């Protein structure tokens, strides 16, 4: 009897999706005078609520800045302690994560928003979303 109940429960969870989490991945490129930034935004949405976000920015500088990258990275670390700052493949990588419920990039984690609505808003801000 217990085994049958577990099988039924498993089947119900499988069919209902158990509150499926969707992952939205969007990217953009920005070209400036001194650097080109490649941004990737990963957002998880469960039951029309954002559950966590990760924002990755790879900053590519002209070759003449190569020796200054450690200093630039340290300055960013000092001024933005919430960011993980590293040098990867000759680029400065900035990673910001939020799972706390704070506002992040203008997105409130406690607001009702669907995957489609969020994708539309980000595409209006020149992100390309998968």
N, C-alpha and C positions, 0 to 999 in steps of 0.2 A: 504493500500500500504506500509506504514512504517513497519507494522508488518511483511509483507511478506519479505521485505528487511532484517529485523533483523533475520528472520528464515533462509534465504539463507546465510547470513553472518555467523551465528552460524554453519550451516552445513559445509560451506567451511572451517572454522577453525577446526572443528571436524575432517574432512577428511584429511586436510593437517598436522594436529598435532601441528600447531601453533609454529613450531620450538621446537620440543620436547627436553626436558632436560633428559639426561641419568645420572644415578648415578653409579659410579664404587666404590666398596668397596673391599679393599684388606687388608690382615693381614699377620703378620710374628711374629716369636718368636726368640729371641736371648738369649742365655745362656752365662753368663760371670762368673767370679770368685766370685763376690760379689752380683750380681743381675741377675734376669731373666727379660727381657723386652718383653712385649706383645704389638705389634704395630698394629694400625688400621688406614688406610688411606682412607678417603672418598673424592671422587672427582666428581664434577658435570660438565658435558660436554653439551654444547648447540651449535648446528651448527658447530661442529668440533673445538670448542674453550673451554678451561677450564674456567668455570665461578667462581668457588670457590673450595677451598680445606680445609680439616680439618685433622690434624694428631694427633692421640691420642696415647700416650705411657704410659702403666702401668708398673711401675718398682716394682718388688717383691724382697725384700731383705730377707736374712736368719733371723730367729727369734732374734738372738742376736743384730740385728740392730734396733729393734722395738723402743727403747727409743731414738734413733738418728734420726728417720724419720723427726720430725719437723725441726731439724737443717739442715738436708740434703735438705729438701724442701725449706727452707729459703735461703740457699746458691744458689740453682738453680734459685729462684725468683730474687735474686740480680744480678746474672750474665746473666740471660735470661729474661729481663723484658717483652718481647713480648709473652712469654708463660704464660698460666694460669696454676698454679701449686697448687695442692691440695693433701690431703691424703684421699684416698677412700679405704675402706675395707682392711686396713693395707698395702696398696700400695701407692707409690707416682705416681700421675697421672699428666702428662704433656699434655697440649692441645695447639696446634698452629693452627690458622686459617689464611687463606689468601683470601681476596676478592678484593685486591687492584691492582692486575696485576703484582706484583713482582714475581721474580723467587722463587720457593719454592720447596725444595727437588730436584733441578735440572730440574723442570718442568716449562717452560715458559708459562704464561697464554695467551700470544698473538700468540703463534705458532699454526699452523694448525695441528690438531691431531685427529684421530677418536677414538672412544671408544675402538675398537679392537686393534689399534696400541698402545694406552696407556696401555691397559691390558697386551699386549705382552711384552712391555718394563718393566713393574713392575714385571711380572712373571719371567723375566730374572734376576731380582734383588732379587729373592727368596721370593717374596710376593705371597700369594695364593689369587686369586681374585674370587669373586662370579660372 
